[in-house]
Amino acid sequence: MTAAEGGTRPCVRARGRRPRVRACTQVTIDRVLAAAFESGDFEPLVGLYSAEALLDWSMPGRRARVVGPEAIGDQLCAWWPGSGVFRRWEVSTFPSGLTIEFERRAGGVLQRQRQFLQVREGRIVRHQAYCARPHGGELEELADDAPVAAARRLSEVAGREPLTHAGQSGTSLERLVLVDGRRLVVKRLSGGDWIARVTHDGGREAALWTDGVLARMPPEIDHAVLAAGREGRGTWLLMRDVSEDLLPPDRRLTREESRRLLVTFAAMHRRFADEQIDGACSLEDRIMIAAPSTVAGEADGVDYLPKMLAVGWELFAEAVPEDVATAVFGAVEDPKPLARELARCAPTLIHNDLRGANLGLLSERTIVLDWGMAGTGPCELDFAWYLFVNGWRIDATREQLVDDFRHAAADLHDPRALELAWLAQLCWHGPLLAHELVEASDQKRERARAELAWWVERVRGALEQL
């Protein structure tokens, strides 16, 4: 096997005095970095790091923190010997750095990486990097199984293709095209990914269909599911392909559009008010989903988020005032007291992941996908996550969005539940937000500092009342 085919060869780094490299642009750094990971020769990359540069790299079961160009070069050489072939190389450049994601095949193995590089005066000063689960599947992996049979009951299948996706679980996706032109998506869930383990998911999303919960959704909600079931150890869903109707990642929302979403969510919360949903994600699991002990248990796996969260908790402890940090770490170490207080509030079905990628605004209805973390709890928990994950893209202040939620929820709203939700939500997204403090974009880092300060004040106010 040749190097071009992804064969391995020794990683050799020249020693001795190296000529000084001039300050480089982000484009040059991108080009040199890509060449290094493709060839396995990291010598040209070493000169692009500042004298005090930090490499913080997490691989399955291993983490390295090294300082200085030579040490960084040695570490990269040790972990990436030999050449590989890129399946994908994507880069976003900022005046202050680069964000890179790539998939590289070497020795018959496909590996995915996410990297954040901070650049100052033409030198890399911080390099955060993580392994990640490869996206999508190979054509030969497509199965002739129950969801395909369900599609054939609708019409003859004219075409099939695997889909890539930006999710953080072991879910696989496939698009089916029927002879009548309809496009469907098959979602297969193994139940073995870290999110499923953390939330004790026994096939929750499929069960919402088979138990009739999705059928009871208010008319404002379009869940897009056509069939679902269990096969072997996993579960599956057959859905209409609504990908073109989902909110694009860079799409800003008007305040009125956000109000419409909040009214839709309130209709769901009202429909399932005072109900306990079988198999739903528990309040304790929701609080613990990103806990230090949770992500530590996933260190040997390939998933990206647990490794990023482990770093995020370290940064959170440094960035957040002691009183709030103590409350958050106390809640994630022992979630029972906070879960008990939330359970005393009026329960309903909560989606638990109302991010833009799961939502689409149609003329008469709202698409709401990905019910894998659906739980039972106060509606304020759904709003707290919605505010964190979408607030930055809505043309309204956070205070205005809080007012809009209170108006939409109306009689369902419990002020005490919202105070509890501030704390519960920071237990989940605190390390996500803290990690943004070391990512590539200066603008993103400034936004993260401001947002973290806002959430700290909400939690501090809640602690005074609880």
TORKOL-4160 file (C-alpha; in steps of 0.2 Angstrom, whole numbers, padded with zeros to 4 digits, m for minus):
466
<pt num="1" X="0000" Y="0000" Z="0000"/>
<pt num="2" X="0007" Y="0017" Z="m0005"/>
<pt num="3" X="0007" Y="0033" Z="0006"/>
<pt num="4" X="m0006" Y="0040" Z="m0005"/>
<pt num="5" X="m0017" Y="0026" Z="m0001"/>
<pt num="6" X="m0016" Y="0029" Z="0017"/>
<pt num="7" X="m0001" Y="0017" Z="0021"/>
<pt num="8" X="0010" Y="0020" Z="0037"/>
<pt num="9" X="0028" Y="0025" Z="0038"/>
<pt num="10" X="0039" Y="0031" Z="0052"/>
<pt num="11" X="0036" Y="0049" Z="0057"/>
<pt num="12" X="0053" Y="0057" Z="0056"/>
<pt num="13" X="0057" Y="0075" Z="0063"/>
<pt num="14" X="0073" Y="0083" Z="0059"/>
<pt num="15" X="0083" Y="0090" Z="0073"/>
<pt num="16" X="0094" Y="0105" Z="0075"/>
<pt num="17" X="0093" Y="0123" Z="0071"/>
<pt num="18" X="0078" Y="0128" Z="0061"/>
<pt num="19" X="0077" Y="0144" Z="0051"/>
<pt num="20" X="0065" Y="0157" Z="0058"/>
<pt num="21" X="0048" Y="0157" Z="0050"/>
<pt num="22" X="0040" Y="0173" Z="0046"/>
<pt num="23" X="0023" Y="0177" Z="0054"/>
<pt num="24" X="0009" Y="0168" Z="0044"/>
<pt num="25" X="m0008" Y="0171" Z="0038"/>
<pt num="26" X="m0023" Y="0160" Z="0043"/>
<pt num="27" X="m0023" Y="0154" Z="0025"/>
<pt num="28" X="m0005" Y="0148" Z="0026"/>
<pt num="29" X="m0008" Y="0140" Z="0043"/>
<pt num="30" X="m0023" Y="0130" Z="0036"/>
<pt num="31" X="m0012" Y="0125" Z="0021"/>
<pt num="32" X="0003" Y="0119" Z="0031"/>
<pt num="33" X="m0008" Y="0110" Z="0044"/>
<pt num="34" X="m0018" Y="0101" Z="0030"/>
<pt num="35" X="m0002" Y="0095" Z="0022"/>
<pt num="36" X="0005" Y="0090" Z="0038"/>
<pt num="37" X="m0009" Y="0079" Z="0043"/>
<pt num="38" X="m0010" Y="0072" Z="0025"/>
<pt num="39" X="0008" Y="0067" Z="0024"/>
<pt num="40" X="0012" Y="0064" Z="0042"/>
<pt num="41" X="0027" Y="0076" Z="0041"/>
<pt num="42" X="0024" Y="0089" Z="0055"/>
<pt num="43" X="0041" Y="0097" Z="0053"/>
<pt num="44" X="0035" Y="0112" Z="0043"/>
<pt num="45" X="0021" Y="0115" Z="0055"/>
<pt num="46" X="0032" Y="0116" Z="0071"/>
<pt num="47" X="0039" Y="0134" Z="0065"/>
<pt num="48" X="0021" Y="0141" Z="0065"/>
<pt num="49" X="0019" Y="0139" Z="0084"/>
<pt num="50" X="0024" Y="0153" Z="0097"/>
<pt num="51" X="0037" Y="0149" Z="0110"/>
<pt num="52" X="0024" Y="0147" Z="0123"/>
<pt num="53" X="0010" Y="0139" Z="0113"/>
<pt num="54" X="m0001" Y="0126" Z="0121"/>
<pt num="55" X="m0007" Y="0110" Z="0113"/>
<pt num="56" X="m0022" Y="0102" Z="0122"/>
<pt num="57" X="m0027" Y="0086" Z="0113"/>
<pt num="58" X="m0039" Y="0073" Z="0118"/>
<pt num="59" X="m0039" Y="0056" Z="0110"/>
<pt num="60" X="m0049" Y="0040" Z="0116"/>
<pt num="61" X="m0042" Y="0036" Z="0133"/>
<pt num="62" X="m0028" Y="0049" Z="0132"/>
<pt num="63" X="m0025" Y="0067" Z="0134"/>
<pt num="64" X="m0009" Y="0077" Z="0131"/>
<pt num="65" X="m0005" Y="0095" Z="0136"/>
<pt num="66" X="0011" Y="0101" Z="0130"/>
<pt num="67" X="0020" Y="0118" Z="0128"/>
<pt num="68" X="0032" Y="0124" Z="0115"/>
<pt num="69" X="0035" Y="0121" Z="0097"/>
<pt num="70" X="0047" Y="0106" Z="0099"/>
<pt num="71" X="0036" Y="0097" Z="0111"/>
<pt num="72" X="0020" Y="0100" Z="0101"/>
<pt num="73" X="0029" Y="0093" Z="0085"/>
<pt num="74" X="0034" Y="0078" Z="0095"/>
<pt num="75" X="0017" Y="0075" Z="0101"/>
<pt num="76" X="0009" Y="0076" Z="0084"/>
<pt num="77" X="0022" Y="0065" Z="0077"/>
<pt num="78" X="0018" Y="0052" Z="0090"/>
<pt num="79" X="0000" Y="0052" Z="0088"/>
<pt num="80" X="m0001" Y="0054" Z="0069"/>
<pt num="81" X="0013" Y="0043" Z="0062"/>
<pt num="82" X="0012" Y="0040" Z="0043"/>
<pt num="83" X="0001" Y="0047" Z="0030"/>
<pt num="84" X="m0017" Y="0047" Z="0027"/>
<pt num="85" X="m0031" Y="0052" Z="0014"/>
<pt num="86" X="m0043" Y="0066" Z="0018"/>
<pt num="87" X="m0062" Y="0062" Z="0016"/>
<pt num="88" X="m0066" Y="0079" Z="0022"/>
<pt num="89" X="m0057" Y="0095" Z="0027"/>
<pt num="90" X="m0067" Y="0110" Z="0032"/>
<pt num="91" X="m0060" Y="0126" Z="0039"/>
<pt num="92" X="m0067" Y="0142" Z="0046"/>
<pt num="93" X="m0055" Y="0157" Z="0047"/>
<pt num="94" X="m0056" Y="0172" Z="0059"/>
<pt num="95" X="m0045" Y="0187" Z="0062"/>
<pt num="96" X="m0040" Y="0178" Z="0078"/>
<pt num="97" X="m0038" Y="0160" Z="0073"/>
<pt num="98" X="m0046" Y="0145" Z="0064"/>
<pt num="99" X="m0058" Y="0131" Z="0067"/>
<pt num="100" X="m0055" Y="0115" Z="0058"/>
<pt num="101" X="m0064" Y="0099" Z="0056"/>
<pt num="102" X="m0058" Y="0084" Z="0046"/>
<pt num="103" X="m0060" Y="0066" Z="0042"/>
<pt num="104" X="m0044" Y="0056" Z="0038"/>
<pt num="105" X="m0043" Y="0038" Z="0033"/>
<pt num="106" X="m0027" Y="0029" Z="0037"/>
<pt num="107" X="m0023" Y="0011" Z="0039"/>
<pt num="108" X="m0041" Y="0007" Z="0034"/>
<pt num="109" X="m0048" Y="0017" Z="0049"/>
<pt num="110" X="m0058" Y="0033" Z="0047"/>
<pt num="111" X="m0055" Y="0046" Z="0060"/>
<pt num="112" X="m0063" Y="0063" Z="0063"/>
<pt num="113" X="m0055" Y="0078" Z="0072"/>
<pt num="114" X="m0061" Y="0095" Z="0078"/>
<pt num="115" X="m0048" Y="0108" Z="0081"/>
<pt num="116" X="m0048" Y="0126" Z="0087"/>
<pt num="117" X="m0032" Y="0136" Z="0084"/>
<pt num="118" X="m0030" Y="0154" Z="0092"/>
<pt num="119" X="m0017" Y="0164" Z="0082"/>
<pt num="120" X="m0009" Y="0180" Z="0088"/>
<pt num="121" X="0004" Y="0190" Z="0077"/>
<pt num="122" X="0005" Y="0176" Z="0064"/>
<pt num="123" X="0009" Y="0162" Z="0077"/>
<pt num="124" X="m0002" Y="0148" Z="0084"/>
<pt num="125" X="m0004" Y="0152" Z="0103"/>
<pt num="126" X="m0016" Y="0139" Z="0108"/>
<pt num="127" X="m0022" Y="0123" Z="0099"/>
<pt num="128" X="m0037" Y="0114" Z="0106"/>
<pt num="129" X="m0040" Y="0097" Z="0097"/>
<pt num="130" X="m0052" Y="0082" Z="0100"/>
<pt num="131" X="m0056" Y="0066" Z="0092"/>
<pt num="132" X="m0074" Y="0064" Z="0086"/>
<pt num="133" X="m0086" Y="0051" Z="0079"/>
<pt num="134" X="m0085" Y="0050" Z="0060"/>
<pt num="135" X="m0100" Y="0056" Z="0051"/>
<pt num="136" X="m0112" Y="0046" Z="0041"/>
<pt num="137" X="m0109" Y="0028" Z="0034"/>
<pt num="138" X="m0103" Y="0020" Z="0018"/>
<pt num="139" X="m0113" Y="0014" Z="0004"/>
<pt num="140" X="m0110" Y="m0004" Z="0007"/>
<pt num="141" X="m0117" Y="m0002" Z="0025"/>
<pt num="142" X="m0135" Y="0001" Z="0020"/>
<pt num="143" X="m0146" Y="m0013" Z="0027"/>
<pt num="144" X="m0162" Y="m0021" Z="0020"/>
<pt num="145" X="m0171" Y="m0020" Z="0037"/>
<pt num="146" X="m0187" Y="m0015" Z="0045"/>
<pt num="147" X="m0188" Y="0004" Z="0041"/>
<pt num="148" X="m0184" Y="0000" Z="0023"/>
<pt num="149" X="m0198" Y="m0013" Z="0023"/>
<pt num="150" X="m0209" Y="0001" Z="0030"/>
<pt num="151" X="m0205" Y="0013" Z="0016"/>
<pt num="152" X="m0209" Y="0000" Z="0003"/>
<pt num="153" X="m0226" Y="m0001" Z="0010"/>
<pt num="154" X="m0228" Y="0017" Z="0005"/>
<pt num="155" X="m0221" Y="0015" Z="m0012"/>
<pt num="156" X="m0207" Y="0007" Z="m0022"/>
<pt num="157" X="m0190" Y="0013" Z="m0017"/>
<pt num="158" X="m0180" Y="0021" Z="m0031"/>
<pt num="159" X="m0164" Y="0026" Z="m0023"/>
<pt num="160" X="m0154" Y="0026" Z="m0007"/>
<pt num="161" X="m0140" Y="0035" Z="0000"/>
<pt num="162" X="m0131" Y="0037" Z="0017"/>
<pt num="163" X="m0132" Y="0054" Z="0025"/>
<pt num="164" X="m0119" Y="0063" Z="0036"/>
<pt num="165" X="m0125" Y="0073" Z="0051"/>
<pt num="166" X="m0118" Y="0084" Z="0064"/>
<pt num="167" X="m0125" Y="0075" Z="0079"/>
<pt num="168" X="m0115" Y="0068" Z="0094"/>
<pt num="169" X="m0122" Y="0051" Z="0095"/>
<pt num="170" X="m0121" Y="0035" Z="0087"/>
<pt num="171" X="m0136" Y="0038" Z="0076"/>
<pt num="172" X="m0135" Y="0033" Z="0058"/>
<pt num="173" X="m0146" Y="0042" Z="0044"/>
<pt num="174" X="m0151" Y="0036" Z="0027"/>
<pt num="175" X="m0161" Y="0045" Z="0013"/>
<pt num="176" X="m0173" Y="0035" Z="0003"/>
<pt num="177" X="m0181" Y="0041" Z="m0013"/>
<pt num="178" X="m0198" Y="0034" Z="m0018"/>
<pt num="179" X="m0203" Y="0031" Z="m0036"/>
<pt num="180" X="m0217" Y="0045" Z="m0033"/>
<pt num="181" X="m0203" Y="0057" Z="m0029"/>
<pt num="182" X="m0206" Y="0058" Z="m0010"/>
<pt num="183" X="m0190" Y="0059" Z="0000"/>
<pt num="184" X="m0189" Y="0049" Z="0017"/>
<pt num="185" X="m0176" Y="0048" Z="0030"/>
<pt num="186" X="m0172" Y="0032" Z="0040"/>
<pt num="187" X="m0165" Y="0036" Z="0058"/>
<pt num="188" X="m0157" Y="0020" Z="0066"/>
<pt num="189" X="m0152" Y="0021" Z="0084"/>
<pt num="190" X="m0141" Y="0008" Z="0092"/>
<pt num="191" X="m0144" Y="0014" Z="0110"/>
<pt num="192" X="m0125" Y="0011" Z="0113"/>
<pt num="193" X="m0119" Y="0029" Z="0112"/>
<pt num="194" X="m0115" Y="0040" Z="0127"/>
<pt num="195" X="m0130" Y="0051" Z="0127"/>
<pt num="196" X="m0141" Y="0035" Z="0127"/>
<pt num="197" X="m0131" Y="0028" Z="0141"/>
<pt num="198" X="m0131" Y="0044" Z="0152"/>
<pt num="199" X="m0150" Y="0046" Z="0150"/>
<pt num="200" X="m0154" Y="0028" Z="0152"/>
<pt num="201" X="m0163" Y="0028" Z="0135"/>
<pt num="202" X="m0171" Y="0011" Z="0131"/>
<pt num="203" X="m0178" Y="0017" Z="0114"/>
<pt num="204" X="m0186" Y="0032" Z="0120"/>
<pt num="205" X="m0189" Y="0041" Z="0103"/>
<pt num="206" X="m0197" Y="0026" Z="0094"/>
<pt num="207" X="m0207" Y="0023" Z="0110"/>
<pt num="208" X="m0215" Y="0040" Z="0109"/>
<pt num="209" X="m0222" Y="0034" Z="0092"/>
<pt num="210" X="m0227" Y="0017" Z="0097"/>
<pt num="211" X="m0235" Y="0022" Z="0113"/>
<pt num="212" X="m0245" Y="0036" Z="0104"/>
<pt num="213" X="m0237" Y="0051" Z="0112"/>
<pt num="214" X="m0232" Y="0059" Z="0095"/>
<pt num="215" X="m0249" Y="0056" Z="0089"/>
<pt num="216" X="m0256" Y="0067" Z="0103"/>
<pt num="217" X="m0246" Y="0082" Z="0098"/>
<pt num="218" X="m0255" Y="0098" Z="0096"/>
<pt num="219" X="m0258" Y="0103" Z="0078"/>
<pt num="220" X="m0245" Y="0116" Z="0078"/>
<pt num="221" X="m0231" Y="0103" Z="0079"/>
<pt num="222" X="m0225" Y="0093" Z="0064"/>
<pt num="223" X="m0214" Y="0079" Z="0071"/>
<pt num="224" X="m0212" Y="0071" Z="0053"/>
<pt num="225" X="m0212" Y="0053" Z="0059"/>
<pt num="226" X="m0221" Y="0041" Z="0048"/>
<pt num="227" X="m0217" Y="0024" Z="0057"/>
<pt num="228" X="m0205" Y="0018" Z="0071"/>
<pt num="229" X="m0201" Y="0002" Z="0079"/>
<pt num="230" X="m0188" Y="m0010" Z="0087"/>
<pt num="231" X="m0176" Y="m0022" Z="0078"/>
<pt num="232" X="m0163" Y="m0032" Z="0087"/>
<pt num="233" X="m0155" Y="m0021" Z="0100"/>
<pt num="234" X="m0159" Y="m0005" Z="0091"/>
<pt num="235" X="m0173" Y="0006" Z="0086"/>
<pt num="236" X="m0178" Y="0015" Z="0071"/>
<pt num="237" X="m0188" Y="0029" Z="0064"/>
<pt num="238" X="m0195" Y="0032" Z="0046"/>
<pt num="239" X="m0198" Y="0051" Z="0043"/>
<pt num="240" X="m0202" Y="0063" Z="0029"/>
<pt num="241" X="m0186" Y="0072" Z="0024"/>
<pt num="242" X="m0189" Y="0090" Z="0030"/>
<pt num="243" X="m0170" Y="0095" Z="0030"/>
<pt num="244" X="m0174" Y="0109" Z="0018"/>
<pt num="245" X="m0187" Y="0116" Z="0030"/>
<pt num="246" X="m0175" Y="0116" Z="0045"/>
<pt num="247" X="m0168" Y="0133" Z="0052"/>
<pt num="248" X="m0150" Y="0135" Z="0044"/>
<pt num="249" X="m0136" Y="0137" Z="0057"/>
<pt num="250" X="m0133" Y="0155" Z="0052"/>
<pt num="251" X="m0151" Y="0160" Z="0051"/>
<pt num="252" X="m0156" Y="0174" Z="0063"/>
<pt num="253" X="m0174" Y="0175" Z="0070"/>
<pt num="254" X="m0185" Y="0189" Z="0073"/>
<pt num="255" X="m0193" Y="0192" Z="0090"/>
<pt num="256" X="m0210" Y="0188" Z="0082"/>
<pt num="257" X="m0203" Y="0171" Z="0075"/>
<pt num="258" X="m0196" Y="0167" Z="0092"/>
<pt num="259" X="m0213" Y="0171" Z="0100"/>
<pt num="260" X="m0221" Y="0159" Z="0087"/>
<pt num="261" X="m0209" Y="0145" Z="0093"/>
<pt num="262" X="m0213" Y="0148" Z="0111"/>
<pt num="263" X="m0232" Y="0148" Z="0108"/>
<pt num="264" X="m0229" Y="0131" Z="0099"/>
<pt num="265" X="m0220" Y="0124" Z="0113"/>
<pt num="266" X="m0233" Y="0130" Z="0126"/>
<pt num="267" X="m0246" Y="0121" Z="0116"/>
<pt num="268" X="m0236" Y="0105" Z="0118"/>
<pt num="269" X="m0233" Y="0109" Z="0137"/>
<pt num="270" X="m0252" Y="0112" Z="0139"/>
<pt num="271" X="m0257" Y="0096" Z="0130"/>
<pt num="272" X="m0247" Y="0085" Z="0141"/>
<pt num="273" X="m0249" Y="0096" Z="0157"/>
<pt num="274" X="m0248" Y="0085" Z="0173"/>
<pt num="275" X="m0243" Y="0069" Z="0164"/>
<pt num="276" X="m0228" Y="0058" Z="0168"/>
<pt num="277" X="m0222" Y="0050" Z="0152"/>
<pt num="278" X="m0216" Y="0032" Z="0153"/>
<pt num="279" X="m0197" Y="0030" Z="0148"/>
<pt num="280" X="m0194" Y="0049" Z="0148"/>
<pt num="281" X="m0177" Y="0056" Z="0153"/>
<pt num="282" X="m0177" Y="0059" Z="0172"/>
<pt num="283" X="m0173" Y="0075" Z="0180"/>
<pt num="284" X="m0158" Y="0068" Z="0188"/>
<pt num="285" X="m0151" Y="0062" Z="0171"/>
<pt num="286" X="m0155" Y="0079" Z="0164"/>
<pt num="287" X="m0145" Y="0088" Z="0177"/>
<pt num="288" X="m0131" Y="0075" Z="0176"/>
<pt num="289" X="m0129" Y="0074" Z="0157"/>
<pt num="290" X="m0113" Y="0084" Z="0156"/>
<pt num="291" X="m0107" Y="0082" Z="0174"/>
<pt num="292" X="m0088" Y="0079" Z="0177"/>
<pt num="293" X="m0091" Y="0061" Z="0183"/>
<pt num="294" X="m0102" Y="0058" Z="0168"/>
<pt num="295" X="m0089" Y="0064" Z="0155"/>
<pt num="296" X="m0075" Y="0056" Z="0164"/>
<pt num="297" X="m0084" Y="0039" Z="0161"/>
<pt num="298" X="m0083" Y="0042" Z="0143"/>
<pt num="299" X="m0065" Y="0046" Z="0141"/>
<pt num="300" X="m0061" Y="0030" Z="0132"/>
<pt num="301" X="m0074" Y="0033" Z="0119"/>
<pt num="302" X="m0072" Y="0042" Z="0102"/>
<pt num="303" X="m0086" Y="0055" Z="0105"/>
<pt num="304" X="m0081" Y="0073" Z="0105"/>
<pt num="305" X="m0093" Y="0081" Z="0117"/>
<pt num="306" X="m0087" Y="0072" Z="0133"/>
<pt num="307" X="m0069" Y="0077" Z="0129"/>
<pt num="308" X="m0073" Y="0095" Z="0126"/>
<pt num="309" X="m0084" Y="0095" Z="0141"/>
<pt num="310" X="m0070" Y="0089" Z="0152"/>
<pt num="311" X="m0060" Y="0104" Z="0147"/>
<pt num="312" X="m0075" Y="0115" Z="0148"/>
<pt num="313" X="m0077" Y="0111" Z="0167"/>
<pt num="314" X="m0059" Y="0116" Z="0170"/>
<pt num="315" X="m0062" Y="0132" Z="0162"/>
<pt num="316" X="m0079" Y="0135" Z="0171"/>
<pt num="317" X="m0070" Y="0133" Z="0188"/>
<pt num="318" X="m0058" Y="0146" Z="0183"/>
<pt num="319" X="m0070" Y="0158" Z="0175"/>
<pt num="320" X="m0085" Y="0158" Z="0187"/>
<pt num="321" X="m0087" Y="0166" Z="0204"/>
<pt num="322" X="m0085" Y="0154" Z="0219"/>
<pt num="323" X="m0103" Y="0155" Z="0225"/>
<pt num="324" X="m0110" Y="0150" Z="0208"/>
<pt num="325" X="m0097" Y="0137" Z="0204"/>
<pt num="326" X="m0100" Y="0129" Z="0221"/>
<pt num="327" X="m0118" Y="0128" Z="0218"/>
<pt num="328" X="m0116" Y="0121" Z="0201"/>
<pt num="329" X="m0103" Y="0108" Z="0205"/>
<pt num="330" X="m0113" Y="0103" Z="0220"/>
<pt num="331" X="m0129" Y="0100" Z="0209"/>
<pt num="332" X="m0120" Y="0089" Z="0197"/>
<pt num="333" X="m0111" Y="0079" Z="0210"/>
<pt num="334" X="m0127" Y="0076" Z="0219"/>
<pt num="335" X="m0142" Y="0080" Z="0208"/>
<pt num="336" X="m0156" Y="0072" Z="0220"/>
<pt num="337" X="m0160" Y="0089" Z="0229"/>
<pt num="338" X="m0162" Y="0099" Z="0214"/>
<pt num="339" X="m0171" Y="0086" Z="0205"/>
<pt num="340" X="m0183" Y="0084" Z="0220"/>
<pt num="341" X="m0187" Y="0103" Z="0220"/>
<pt num="342" X="m0190" Y="0102" Z="0201"/>
<pt num="343" X="m0202" Y="0087" Z="0203"/>
<pt num="344" X="m0212" Y="0097" Z="0215"/>
<pt num="345" X="m0216" Y="0109" Z="0200"/>
<pt num="346" X="m0230" Y="0105" Z="0188"/>
<pt num="347" X="m0224" Y="0092" Z="0176"/>
<pt num="348" X="m0227" Y="0090" Z="0157"/>
<pt num="349" X="m0218" Y="0083" Z="0142"/>
<pt num="350" X="m0202" Y="0092" Z="0139"/>
<pt num="351" X="m0192" Y="0090" Z="0123"/>
<pt num="352" X="m0175" Y="0094" Z="0131"/>
<pt num="353" X="m0166" Y="0099" Z="0115"/>
<pt num="354" X="m0175" Y="0114" Z="0106"/>
<pt num="355" X="m0160" Y="0119" Z="0096"/>
<pt num="356" X="m0162" Y="0127" Z="0079"/>
<pt num="357" X="m0156" Y="0112" Z="0070"/>
<pt num="358" X="m0171" Y="0102" Z="0076"/>
<pt num="359" X="m0184" Y="0116" Z="0072"/>
<pt num="360" X="m0192" Y="0122" Z="0056"/>
<pt num="361" X="m0205" Y="0136" Z="0053"/>
<pt num="362" X="m0218" Y="0131" Z="0041"/>
<pt num="363" X="m0233" Y="0143" Z="0036"/>
<pt num="364" X="m0245" Y="0134" Z="0047"/>
<pt num="365" X="m0235" Y="0122" Z="0058"/>
<pt num="366" X="m0218" Y="0121" Z="0067"/>
<pt num="367" X="m0206" Y="0106" Z="0063"/>
<pt num="368" X="m0199" Y="0099" Z="0080"/>
<pt num="369" X="m0187" Y="0084" Z="0077"/>
<pt num="370" X="m0176" Y="0073" Z="0088"/>
<pt num="371" X="m0186" Y="0068" Z="0103"/>
<pt num="372" X="m0172" Y="0056" Z="0110"/>
<pt num="373" X="m0170" Y="0066" Z="0126"/>
<pt num="374" X="m0188" Y="0070" Z="0129"/>
<pt num="375" X="m0192" Y="0070" Z="0148"/>
<pt num="376" X="m0205" Y="0075" Z="0161"/>
<pt num="377" X="m0203" Y="0091" Z="0171"/>
<pt num="378" X="m0208" Y="0109" Z="0172"/>
<pt num="379" X="m0209" Y="0118" Z="0155"/>
<pt num="380" X="m0196" Y="0131" Z="0161"/>
<pt num="381" X="m0183" Y="0118" Z="0158"/>
<pt num="382" X="m0187" Y="0118" Z="0139"/>
<pt num="383" X="m0186" Y="0137" Z="0139"/>
<pt num="384" X="m0170" Y="0138" Z="0148"/>
<pt num="385" X="m0161" Y="0127" Z="0135"/>
<pt num="386" X="m0170" Y="0136" Z="0121"/>
<pt num="387" X="m0164" Y="0153" Z="0128"/>
<pt num="388" X="m0146" Y="0146" Z="0129"/>
<pt num="389" X="m0144" Y="0137" Z="0113"/>
<pt num="390" X="m0155" Y="0150" Z="0102"/>
<pt num="391" X="m0154" Y="0166" Z="0111"/>
<pt num="392" X="m0139" Y="0173" Z="0102"/>
<pt num="393" X="m0147" Y="0172" Z="0085"/>
<pt num="394" X="m0164" Y="0180" Z="0090"/>
<pt num="395" X="m0166" Y="0199" Z="0088"/>
<pt num="396" X="m0171" Y="0202" Z="0106"/>
<pt num="397" X="m0163" Y="0204" Z="0122"/>
<pt num="398" X="m0163" Y="0189" Z="0134"/>
<pt num="399" X="m0175" Y="0199" Z="0146"/>
<pt num="400" X="m0187" Y="0201" Z="0132"/>
<pt num="401" X="m0186" Y="0182" Z="0128"/>
<pt num="402" X="m0190" Y="0179" Z="0146"/>
<pt num="403" X="m0205" Y="0190" Z="0145"/>
<pt num="404" X="m0211" Y="0182" Z="0129"/>
<pt num="405" X="m0209" Y="0165" Z="0137"/>
<pt num="406" X="m0220" Y="0170" Z="0152"/>
<pt num="407" X="m0233" Y="0177" Z="0141"/>
<pt num="408" X="m0234" Y="0161" Z="0130"/>
<pt num="409" X="m0234" Y="0149" Z="0145"/>
<pt num="410" X="m0247" Y="0160" Z="0154"/>
<pt num="411" X="m0255" Y="0149" Z="0167"/>
<pt num="412" X="m0242" Y="0135" Z="0165"/>
<pt num="413" X="m0228" Y="0147" Z="0171"/>
<pt num="414" X="m0221" Y="0144" Z="0188"/>
<pt num="415" X="m0208" Y="0158" Z="0194"/>
<pt num="416" X="m0200" Y="0146" Z="0206"/>
<pt num="417" X="m0198" Y="0133" Z="0192"/>
<pt num="418" X="m0189" Y="0146" Z="0182"/>
<pt num="419" X="m0177" Y="0150" Z="0196"/>
<pt num="420" X="m0173" Y="0131" Z="0198"/>
<pt num="421" X="m0171" Y="0130" Z="0179"/>
<pt num="422" X="m0158" Y="0143" Z="0178"/>
<pt num="423" X="m0147" Y="0132" Z="0190"/>
<pt num="424" X="m0152" Y="0116" Z="0181"/>
<pt num="425" X="m0147" Y="0123" Z="0164"/>
<pt num="426" X="m0130" Y="0130" Z="0169"/>
<pt num="427" X="m0127" Y="0112" Z="0175"/>
<pt num="428" X="m0129" Y="0107" Z="0157"/>
<pt num="429" X="m0122" Y="0121" Z="0147"/>
<pt num="430" X="m0110" Y="0129" Z="0159"/>
<pt num="431" X="m0095" Y="0119" Z="0152"/>
<pt num="432" X="m0101" Y="0121" Z="0134"/>
<pt num="433" X="m0101" Y="0140" Z="0136"/>
<pt num="434" X="m0084" Y="0140" Z="0146"/>
<pt num="435" X="m0076" Y="0131" Z="0132"/>
<pt num="436" X="m0080" Y="0145" Z="0120"/>
<pt num="437" X="m0068" Y="0155" Z="0130"/>
<pt num="438" X="m0053" Y="0146" Z="0122"/>
<pt num="439" X="m0060" Y="0144" Z="0104"/>
<pt num="440" X="m0054" Y="0152" Z="0088"/>
<pt num="441" X="m0065" Y="0167" Z="0086"/>
<pt num="442" X="m0062" Y="0183" Z="0097"/>
<pt num="443" X="m0080" Y="0188" Z="0094"/>
<pt num="444" X="m0086" Y="0171" Z="0100"/>
<pt num="445" X="m0075" Y="0172" Z="0115"/>
<pt num="446" X="m0081" Y="0190" Z="0120"/>
<pt num="447" X="m0099" Y="0184" Z="0117"/>
<pt num="448" X="m0096" Y="0169" Z="0128"/>
<pt num="449" X="m0089" Y="0180" Z="0142"/>
<pt num="450" X="m0104" Y="0191" Z="0142"/>
<pt num="451" X="m0117" Y="0177" Z="0141"/>
<pt num="452" X="m0108" Y="0167" Z="0155"/>
<pt num="453" X="m0109" Y="0183" Z="0166"/>
<pt num="454" X="m0128" Y="0184" Z="0162"/>
<pt num="455" X="m0131" Y="0166" Z="0167"/>
<pt num="456" X="m0120" Y="0168" Z="0183"/>
<pt num="457" X="m0131" Y="0183" Z="0188"/>
<pt num="458" X="m0147" Y="0172" Z="0185"/>
<pt num="459" X="m0141" Y="0158" Z="0195"/>
<pt num="460" X="m0135" Y="0170" Z="0209"/>
<pt num="461" X="m0152" Y="0177" Z="0210"/>
<pt num="462" X="m0160" Y="0160" Z="0210"/>
<pt num="463" X="m0149" Y="0155" Z="0225"/>
<pt num="464" X="m0155" Y="0169" Z="0235"/>
<pt num="465" X="m0173" Y="0164" Z="0233"/>
<pt num="466" X="m0171" Y="0145" Z="0234"/>
